[in-house]
């Protein structure tokens, strides 16, 4: 279960994200584009081009967790 709080740092990737990307690809974006360690305990936010899907990537200490949401209508 993804357990995050308001006290953790959040980082938004401002580029468009292909929502087919998984753990390793998103961690690669964090490392190469944001210059952060994907296993830092920070939460990384990715949004698609149409802005109707979001993924959060988070290291839980023993592995990555992804939260994924797609809205029915409109934008995030």
ChimeraX commands (.cxc) that place a marker at each C-alpha (Angstrom):
marker #1 position 0.00,0.00,0.00 radius 0.5
marker #1 position 1.35,3.41,-0.95 radius 0.5
marker #1 position 1.86,5.41,2.23 radius 0.5
marker #1 position 2.84,9.02,1.67 radius 0.5
marker #1 position 2.30,12.14,3.72 radius 0.5
marker #1 position 2.36,15.88,3.38 radius 0.5
marker #1 position 5.68,16.02,5.19 radius 0.5
marker #1 position 7.55,14.29,2.35 radius 0.5
marker #1 position 9.10,16.31,-0.48 radius 0.5
marker #1 position 7.25,16.05,-3.80 radius 0.5
marker #1 position 8.84,16.67,-7.20 radius 0.5
marker #1 position 6.85,17.23,-10.38 radius 0.5
marker #1 position 8.36,16.14,-13.68 radius 0.5
marker #1 position 7.24,18.96,-15.98 radius 0.5
marker #1 position 7.63,17.03,-19.21 radius 0.5
marker #1 position 4.90,14.89,-20.76 radius 0.5
marker #1 position 5.05,11.29,-19.55 radius 0.5
marker #1 position 4.07,8.21,-21.49 radius 0.5
marker #1 position 1.82,6.38,-19.02 radius 0.5
marker #1 position 3.01,3.02,-20.35 radius 0.5
marker #1 position 6.28,3.63,-18.50 radius 0.5
marker #1 position 6.90,1.42,-15.50 radius 0.5
marker #1 position 9.13,1.42,-12.45 radius 0.5
marker #1 position 12.51,1.34,-14.21 radius 0.5
marker #1 position 11.65,3.93,-16.88 radius 0.5
marker #1 position 10.20,6.37,-14.36 radius 0.5
marker #1 position 13.20,5.86,-12.05 radius 0.5
marker #1 position 15.41,6.63,-15.06 radius 0.5
marker #1 position 13.59,9.93,-15.61 radius 0.5
marker #1 position 14.07,10.80,-11.93 radius 0.5
marker #1 position 17.78,10.08,-12.11 radius 0.5
marker #1 position 18.58,11.55,-15.55 radius 0.5
marker #1 position 16.09,14.41,-15.92 radius 0.5
marker #1 position 15.47,15.53,-12.34 radius 0.5
marker #1 position 18.95,14.73,-11.03 radius 0.5
marker #1 position 17.52,13.03,-7.95 radius 0.5
marker #1 position 17.94,9.57,-6.48 radius 0.5
marker #1 position 14.76,7.55,-7.12 radius 0.5
marker #1 position 15.36,5.67,-3.84 radius 0.5
marker #1 position 15.53,8.86,-1.73 radius 0.5
marker #1 position 12.09,8.47,-0.16 radius 0.5
marker #1 position 10.80,11.53,-2.03 radius 0.5
marker #1 position 7.62,11.33,-4.12 radius 0.5
marker #1 position 7.92,11.92,-7.87 radius 0.5
marker #1 position 4.88,13.02,-9.88 radius 0.5
marker #1 position 4.36,12.34,-13.59 radius 0.5
marker #1 position 1.47,13.62,-15.75 radius 0.5
marker #1 position 0.53,12.68,-19.31 radius 0.5
marker #1 position 0.12,15.04,-22.26 radius 0.5
marker #1 position -3.69,15.24,-22.01 radius 0.5
marker #1 position -3.39,15.90,-18.27 radius 0.5
marker #1 position -5.98,13.28,-17.38 radius 0.5
marker #1 position -3.58,10.70,-15.90 radius 0.5
marker #1 position -1.07,10.91,-13.08 radius 0.5
marker #1 position 1.52,8.52,-11.65 radius 0.5
marker #1 position 3.38,8.87,-8.37 radius 0.5
marker #1 position 6.64,6.98,-7.92 radius 0.5
marker #1 position 7.85,6.31,-4.39 radius 0.5
marker #1 position 10.59,4.15,-2.85 radius 0.5
marker #1 position 9.19,2.30,0.19 radius 0.5
marker #1 position 12.51,0.99,1.51 radius 0.5
marker #1 position 12.18,-2.49,0.05 radius 0.5
marker #1 position 11.04,-1.54,-3.47 radius 0.5
marker #1 position 9.21,0.99,-5.61 radius 0.5
marker #1 position 5.49,1.69,-5.42 radius 0.5
marker #1 position 3.43,3.41,-8.09 radius 0.5
marker #1 position 0.10,5.15,-7.58 radius 0.5
marker #1 position -1.78,5.60,-10.86 radius 0.5
marker #1 position -4.98,7.55,-11.47 radius 0.5
marker #1 position -6.93,8.26,-14.64 radius 0.5
marker #1 position -9.79,10.74,-14.47 radius 0.5
marker #1 position -13.08,10.01,-16.15 radius 0.5
marker #1 position -13.54,13.51,-17.51 radius 0.5
marker #1 position -11.60,16.71,-17.69 radius 0.5
marker #1 position -8.15,17.38,-16.39 radius 0.5
marker #1 position -6.29,16.87,-13.15 radius 0.5
marker link #1:1,2 radius 0.2
marker link #1:2,3 radius 0.2
marker link #1:3,4 radius 0.2
marker link #1:4,5 radius 0.2
marker link #1:5,6 radius 0.2
marker link #1:6,7 radius 0.2
marker link #1:7,8 radius 0.2
marker link #1:8,9 radius 0.2
marker link #1:9,10 radius 0.2
marker link #1:10,11 radius 0.2
marker link #1:11,12 radius 0.2
marker link #1:12,13 radius 0.2
marker link #1:13,14 radius 0.2
marker link #1:14,15 radius 0.2
marker link #1:15,16 radius 0.2
marker link #1:16,17 radius 0.2
marker link #1:17,18 radius 0.2
marker link #1:18,19 radius 0.2
marker link #1:19,20 radius 0.2
marker link #1:20,21 radius 0.2
marker link #1:21,22 radius 0.2
marker link #1:22,23 radius 0.2
marker link #1:23,24 radius 0.2
marker link #1:24,25 radius 0.2
marker link #1:25,26 radius 0.2
marker link #1:26,27 radius 0.2
marker link #1:27,28 radius 0.2
marker link #1:28,29 radius 0.2
marker link #1:29,30 radius 0.2
marker link #1:30,31 radius 0.2
marker link #1:31,32 radius 0.2
marker link #1:32,33 radius 0.2
marker link #1:33,34 radius 0.2
marker link #1:34,35 radius 0.2
marker link #1:35,36 radius 0.2
marker link #1:36,37 radius 0.2
marker link #1:37,38 radius 0.2
marker link #1:38,39 radius 0.2
marker link #1:39,40 radius 0.2
marker link #1:40,41 radius 0.2
marker link #1:41,42 radius 0.2
marker link #1:42,43 radius 0.2
marker link #1:43,44 radius 0.2
marker link #1:44,45 radius 0.2
marker link #1:45,46 radius 0.2
marker link #1:46,47 radius 0.2
marker link #1:47,48 radius 0.2
marker link #1:48,49 radius 0.2
marker link #1:49,50 radius 0.2
marker link #1:50,51 radius 0.2
marker link #1:51,52 radius 0.2
marker link #1:52,53 radius 0.2
marker link #1:53,54 radius 0.2
marker link #1:54,55 radius 0.2
marker link #1:55,56 radius 0.2
marker link #1:56,57 radius 0.2
marker link #1:57,58 radius 0.2
marker link #1:58,59 radius 0.2
marker link #1:59,60 radius 0.2
marker link #1:60,61 radius 0.2
marker link #1:61,62 radius 0.2
marker link #1:62,63 radius 0.2
marker link #1:63,64 radius 0.2
marker link #1:64,65 radius 0.2
marker link #1:65,66 radius 0.2
marker link #1:66,67 radius 0.2
marker link #1:67,68 radius 0.2
marker link #1:68,69 radius 0.2
marker link #1:69,70 radius 0.2
marker link #1:70,71 radius 0.2
marker link #1:71,72 radius 0.2
marker link #1:72,73 radius 0.2
marker link #1:73,74 radius 0.2
marker link #1:74,75 radius 0.2
marker link #1:75,76 radius 0.2
view
